[in-house]
Amino acid sequence: MTSDENELQKKIRRWLSPPDPWKNHNIAHASRHSGSAAWFVQGDTLSEWQSFGPSALLWVHGKRQSSPGAYSFAALMSLLFCSRCWQERALVCYPFDPVVLGIQSVASSSIIEEIETMRKSSPASLAIYYCDFREDQKTHLHGLLSSFLFQLCNQSNSYHDILSMFYATHDYGAQSPTDEELVRCFKDLLELPRHAPIYLIIDALDECPDASTWPTSRQEVLMFLEQLVMSRLGNLRICVTSRPETDIKFVLEPLACRSISIHDETGQMEDIENYIRSVVNTDPKYRKWKPEDQRMVIDVLTGRADGM
């Protein structure tokens, strides 16, 4: 890349201001163990997804809907152990969803790593996105599109040319693009002929808001995904992880070439236990607990996850 191209890339990044998905990926990656998502890495899911057909969508989800007030891990632990309430009966009386603990993000991370490994031996493009309610920019279609566009433009000269032209038509960054314009630019990129496979990974779609606006942020992303699948692009592969919320299930289930519940896959309880153990053993607040208290948390929360 020449110095002029490098400078242009920096200007486009400042203009799009894409959220960074790799921060989330690195957190999820740190929680993985050697057998994480073995159903994808060692099974036939990857090959089926690759060979299914145009715009193949893989939907990975939990086995139940969660309550709207599901707790993050930190909030849950604060509730469970306030006033040093150590009894097991206190643990099991609170709602618990292993998805909240990031099990699906661990699955996404494993899928991403597998595709990255595959890309070393065969041409392919990859764009990833972690929806995250803690960062507003990561809960909207605009953030997803800007992130996807910037990631892909660095993987192909043709992709870079399209985004550069898009930047120029917006007065070289003086005008902000609308979501509709970003969608059109992204489709132009995807529709380039004779390109290697493009893999799009979207984690935790349910963390996009489903209230307060119309259409909601989640509906906008779902409509976008529907457009991608209906476009029938032969080189496009899409993977989405989420809770099976009613609105998400209504849209994605008919579109998916395969729908997978991680709770039904071999090794999922090991993934859950390893994730809980990782948080308990690495978070400074929880590392101070007695070993027997840590073990109780792992045992009870793992058992609670299996029963929901």
C-alpha positions in Angstrom: 0.0 0.0 0.0 1.4 3.4 -1.0 1.6 6.3 1.3 -1.3 8.0 -0.5 -3.4 4.9 -0.2 -2.6 4.6 3.4 -3.6 8.2 4.0 -6.8 7.7 2.1 -7.6 4.6 4.3 -7.1 6.7 7.4 -9.4 9.4 6.1 -12.1 6.8 5.3 -11.8 5.2 8.7 -12.2 8.6 10.4 -15.2 9.3 8.2 -17.0 6.0 8.8 -15.8 5.7 12.4 -16.5 1.9 12.5 -16.8 0.2 15.9 -14.0 -2.2 16.6 -15.3 -5.8 16.8 -11.9 -7.3 17.6 -12.1 -6.0 21.2 -15.1 -8.3 21.8 -13.5 -11.1 19.8 -10.4 -11.0 21.9 -12.4 -11.2 25.1 -14.4 -14.2 23.8 -11.2 -15.8 22.5 -9.7 -15.6 26.0 -12.6 -17.6 27.4 -12.2 -20.5 24.9 -10.7 -23.8 25.7 -9.2 -26.4 23.4 -12.5 -28.1 22.7 -14.7 -25.0 22.3 -17.4 -25.4 19.6 -16.2 -28.8 18.6 -19.5 -29.3 16.9 -18.4 -26.7 14.3 -14.7 -27.3 14.2 -14.8 -31.1 14.1 -18.3 -31.8 12.8 -19.9 -31.4 9.4 -21.4 -28.0 10.0 -18.7 -26.0 8.3 -18.7 -28.1 5.1 -22.5 -28.1 4.9 -22.6 -24.3 5.4 -20.0 -23.8 2.7 -21.7 -26.1 0.1 -25.4 -25.3 0.8 -26.0 -22.7 -1.8 -26.2 -18.9 -2.5 -26.3 -16.6 0.6 -26.3 -19.5 3.0 -27.3 -18.5 6.5 -26.2 -20.4 9.6 -28.2 -19.5 12.7 -26.7 -20.5 16.1 -28.8 -19.9 19.2 -29.7 -21.0 22.7 -32.5 -23.3 23.5 -34.9 -20.9 25.1 -35.9 -17.2 25.2 -34.5 -15.3 28.1 -36.3 -12.9 30.3 -36.0 -9.2 29.3 -34.2 -8.5 32.5 -31.5 -11.1 32.1 -28.5 -10.2 34.1 -24.9 -9.8 32.9 -22.4 -12.0 34.7 -21.2 -9.1 37.0 -24.8 -8.0 37.9 -25.8 -11.6 38.5 -22.9 -12.2 40.8 -23.5 -9.0 42.7 -27.1 -10.1 43.3 -26.2 -13.7 44.2 -23.6 -12.7 46.8 -24.9 -9.5 48.3 -24.9 -9.7 52.1 -22.6 -12.7 51.7 -25.5 -15.0 50.9 -23.5 -18.1 50.2 -26.3 -20.7 50.4 -26.9 -22.7 47.3 -30.7 -21.9 47.5 -29.8 -18.2 47.0 -27.9 -19.0 43.9 -30.7 -20.9 42.1 -33.5 -18.4 42.7 -32.3 -15.9 40.2 -32.8 -16.0 36.4 -29.7 -17.3 34.6 -29.0 -17.6 30.9 -25.7 -19.0 29.8 -25.9 -16.9 26.7 -25.5 -13.9 28.9 -22.3 -15.4 30.1 -21.0 -15.2 26.6 -21.2 -18.9 25.5 -22.5 -17.9 22.1 -19.7 -15.4 21.8 -17.3 -18.2 22.5 -19.0 -20.1 19.7 -18.6 -17.1 17.4 -15.0 -16.8 18.3 -14.4 -20.4 17.5 -16.1 -20.1 14.1 -14.1 -17.0 13.3 -10.8 -18.7 14.3 -11.7 -21.7 12.1 -12.4 -19.4 9.1 -9.2 -17.5 9.7 -7.2 -20.7 9.6 -9.0 -21.8 6.4 -8.1 -18.4 4.8 -4.4 -19.3 5.1 -4.8 -22.0 2.5 -7.6 -20.7 0.3 -8.8 -17.2 -0.7 -11.7 -15.9 1.3 -12.8 -12.6 2.9 -14.1 -12.3 6.4 -16.0 -9.5 8.3 -17.1 -9.9 11.9 -19.4 -8.0 14.2 -20.2 -8.3 17.9 -23.4 -6.6 18.9 -22.9 -5.2 22.4 -25.5 -3.4 24.4 -22.7 -1.8 26.5 -21.6 0.3 23.5 -24.4 2.1 21.7 -22.5 2.2 18.4 -22.5 -1.6 18.4 -26.3 -1.9 18.6 -27.3 -0.4 15.3 -27.3 -1.2 11.6 -25.1 1.8 10.9 -22.3 0.5 13.0 -22.5 -3.0 11.5 -22.4 -1.7 8.0 -19.5 0.8 8.5 -17.5 -2.0 10.3 -18.2 -4.6 7.6 -17.3 -2.1 4.8 -14.1 -1.0 6.4 -13.0 -4.6 7.2 -13.6 -5.8 3.7 -12.1 -2.9 1.9 -8.7 -3.9 3.4 -9.0 -7.4 1.9 -9.4 -6.6 -1.8 -8.3 -3.8 -4.1 -11.7 -4.0 -5.8 -13.5 -3.6 -2.5 -11.2 -0.7 -1.6 -12.0 1.0 -5.0 -15.7 0.8 -4.3 -15.4 2.3 -0.8 -13.0 5.0 -2.1 -15.5 6.0 -4.8 -18.3 6.0 -2.1 -16.1 8.3 0.0 -15.5 10.6 -3.0 -19.3 10.9 -3.8 -19.9 12.1 -0.3 -17.6 15.1 -0.8 -14.6 13.3 0.5 -16.0 12.8 3.9 -17.8 16.1 4.3 -21.2 14.4 4.0 -22.4 11.6 6.3 -23.8 8.6 4.6 -27.3 7.3 5.4 -28.0 3.7 6.3 -29.6 3.2 2.9 -26.5 4.5 1.1 -24.3 2.2 3.2 -26.5 -0.8 2.4 -26.2 0.0 -1.3 -22.5 0.4 -1.2 -22.2 -2.9 0.7 -24.3 -4.7 -1.9 -22.2 -3.2 -4.7 -19.2 -4.7 -3.0 -20.8 -8.1 -2.6 -22.0 -8.2 -6.2 -18.5 -7.9 -7.7 -18.0 -10.8 -10.1 -15.6 -13.7 -9.7 -14.7 -13.1 -6.1 -13.7 -15.6 -3.4 -16.2 -16.5 -0.7 -17.2 -13.8 1.8 -17.9 -14.8 5.3 -20.0 -12.5 7.6 -20.2 -13.3 11.3 -22.7 -11.5 13.5 -22.6 -12.3 17.2 -25.4 -11.6 19.8 -27.9 -10.1 17.5 -30.4 -10.0 20.4 -28.3 -7.2 22.0 -29.6 -4.8 19.4 -32.6 -2.9 21.0 -36.1 -4.1 20.1 -37.9 -1.1 21.6 -38.3 2.7 21.6 -38.1 3.3 17.8 -39.8 2.1 14.7 -38.4 0.2 13.0 -36.3 -0.9 16.0 -32.5 -1.3 15.6 -33.0 -5.0 15.7 -35.6 -5.0 13.0 -33.4 -2.9 10.8 -30.6 -5.5 11.1 -33.1 -8.4 10.5 -34.4 -6.7 7.4 -30.9 -6.2 6.2 -30.1 -9.9 6.7 -33.2 -10.9 4.9 -32.2 -8.8 2.0 -28.8 -10.5 1.9 -30.2 -14.0 2.0 -32.8 -13.1 -0.7 -30.1 -11.7 -2.9 -28.9 -15.2 -3.5 -25.2 -14.4 -3.9 -23.2 -17.5 -4.6 -20.1 -16.5 -2.7 -21.8 -15.2 0.4 -21.9 -17.1 3.7 -23.6 -15.6 6.8 -23.5 -16.8 10.4 -25.6 -15.2 13.1 -25.7 -16.1 16.8 -28.4 -14.9 19.2 -30.9 -15.9 21.8 -34.0 -17.3 20.1 -36.2 -14.2 20.7 -39.6 -14.4 19.0 -38.9 -11.6 16.5 -35.4 -13.1 15.6 -36.8 -16.6 15.2 -39.6 -15.4 13.1 -37.2 -13.9 10.5 -34.1 -16.1 10.7 -35.6 -19.6 11.0 -37.2 -19.7 7.5 -34.1 -18.1 6.0 -31.5 -20.4 7.6 -30.0 -23.3 5.7 -29.3 -24.7 9.2 -30.5 -23.7 12.7 -28.4 -25.0 15.6 -29.1 -24.9 19.3 -25.7 -24.9 21.1 -27.4 -26.6 24.0 -28.1 -29.7 21.9 -24.5 -29.9 20.6 -21.8 -32.2 22.0 -19.6 -30.4 24.5 -21.8 -27.4 25.1 -21.9 -28.0 28.9 -18.1 -28.1 28.9 -18.1 -24.8 27.1 -20.5 -23.3 29.7 -18.5 -24.6 32.6 -15.2 -23.5 31.2 -16.6 -20.0 30.5 -17.9 -19.7 34.1 -14.7 -21.0 35.5 -12.7 -18.5 33.4 -14.7 -15.5 34.7 -14.5 -16.7 38.3 -10.8 -17.4 38.1 -9.7 -14.3 36.2 -11.9 -11.4 37.5 -10.1 -9.7 40.4 -13.4 -9.5 42.4 -14.1 -13.2 42.3 -10.5 -14.5 42.6 -10.5 -13.4 46.2 -13.2 -15.9 47.1 -12.5 -19.1 48.9 -11.9 -22.1 46.6 -15.0 -23.9 47.9 -17.1 -20.8 47.2 -15.7 -20.6 43.6 -16.4 -24.3 43.1 -20.0 -23.9 44.3 -20.6 -21.0 41.9 -19.3 -23.1 39.0 -21.3 -26.2 39.9 -24.6 -24.4 40.6 -24.5 -22.0 37.7 -23.5 -24.8 35.3 -26.3 -27.0 36.6 -28.8 -24.1 36.4 -27.8 -23.5 32.8 -28.4 -27.1 31.8 -31.9 -27.0 33.3 -33.1 -24.0 31.4 
